[in-house]
């Protein structure tokens, strides 16, 4: 300790070096997990190659239909026509690389997926008409981030804030009410969503039942923003209702445990103001677990997005994935899951860095 | 053992635990009742829809909801031939039979549909039937003539000619008091109605059976859906399915996760490392997208879904939590004692390490069950429910597809939702109370 205080520069440098080493290690480990996860996804999505067979049959029937429906080919003999069909099928098969064995294509898929080179969609296109999976997903991602970001930040900050207040008034009616209401979080957000739609869109029609903006979209930034805001109220409220009580409950318990630590009692005994005790003596040492649980909550909500988005018809990543599965559009499915995996990995990585910064034990580590 | 008894004793002091346990008991009893009274094969068969339900109205709400709000909407009435009222007269080459089907109608609303089911038994020449409607105020309205071959359903509500004559939907026009009034101003006429079935049977031993169904606007305890199926069936059968899915998935995931965590902690080294890395990979795999993928590409069978849920749940984040709990136990003196007298590895893991963390696990276990119940409902809501099973999520999915909320069929959404909510609340309330009893960290507070 004495050594460090005398040469502060060296200590900081050592910390930074350790942090960098730690980060490189974590990035490598996370990258490897992403690779394995994405490859598993590709295996599942391709049904071990069966999707390609199905697709080949589909191509054959589409091409045959096209050739038969085209009046230009009406005077061809059936043999000529069959040759033409075969030729066109082969062309399409070549275009999609369907004649290579699946295992090779799976590595090809993996390689491209890892570099976010997500290829072209087979059936779907983005609203602007692009067939690039990257564009299709890029168009939907902001909607998901907007909705889930808003809801999560709202839930997180209000629950930590309320929990801090409640932990001070342990056993009060408000505290008991929260404990009593905590089990309502057993129901997921879409469940509350259905009720909210019922009440606020049908019984008392004051808010839209789904979608992201009015149809047609209003002109002007302010009007557009207001319309999006109006459409966000119900889904955000649904997430809020399903998460808030359990969140407050667990934070309250957490703060209660930590506010009975000796050093907190000591600070109180010294007569420090309550706000300072909360900030410096309760919140600071517990920051690492708080951040962890925030990011873990994010991870949990990423995957919950599909259902809430499809209940509210919100044009985000979840709805996209569901539509892609309906169209059997393998590149979009893989692209969507890859993006999900990257988002999760990114979340875990941020968690690691924050942990390293917040928790001195990780920073100093064993020599 | 003492600790468990003490825990149970403490549990009795939590009203929420009692309420939760009662709710669970209620659901279990309901499941038992369902499984015993409606055999599985019968439930599946009936839920497929079709003729079984042809005497049910379409989209009728539950009776009690209407009566509670002071309404008096009609329930379905089935009028059969009264044997004593049949008059029969022979003539050359056949028999003239007259069957009056009379019934009292005193509901406040019009029926939702009107069908006559006729079945004839004959050798060669099919009987001929003339239908006449009689209102309480004595008017008669001819409903047409029909040749009855075998079993026949005469859909009076879809008689376009009659609709034109009445200037209203037939089931409204036939029950209206003022035939000349505007369609919107017509009101129900209460009293005794009659459907006169005059038949000519051309053979001596020919038989004719007639049945009039006056479909109501409300039906039974739970109402019906767009395919006339009684929702009660799916609500009842949804209970054991939901409980079984929740329980199996929870047991499958928690038990395997716990065992794997304990094995990793005990053996350390590469076993532990592999388990840790697998857990990290699994954390990155998005559960729901994968389930949706499996559901659309492979099969939506509930067993496959259950299998995938368990597979993906084995290396869940829970492993990290159990690891943290098991690490100090590994170093406990009693484990060292067991090792010194030569207990095998599996004995130490299964008999000495795992039982120690069970009390902490139980509350977790109970609160996990509704998560999986809702997961099953979520999948069904996305249209990935098991195609043959009647489940709560399936009802919600049908309601969503048919825009039930938009059309005002609130019961269709609310009934399964309330059952889901009760299940969720029951297990969560019990689980939270258990958590406070068995979790030593919380007990001091």
Interface residues (C-beta under 8 A of the other chain):
Chain A: X29 X30 X32 X33 X34 X36 X37 X40 X41 X44 X45 X47 X51 X170 X179 X180 X182 X183 X184 X185 X186 X187 X188 X190 X191 X194 X195 X197 X198 X201 X202 X209 X253 X256 X257 X260 X296 X299 X302 X303 X304 X306 X307 X310 X311 X321 X322 X325 X326 X328 X333 X336 X337 X340 X341 X344 X345 X348
Chain B: X16 X20 X277 X280 X281 X283 X284 X285 X286 X287 X288 X289 X290 X292 X293 X294 X296 X297 X298 X317 X367 X370 X371 X374 X377 X378 X381 X382 X396 X400 X405 X406 X408 X410 X413 X414 X417 X420 X421 X424 X425 X427 X428 X429 X431 X432 X441 X442 X445
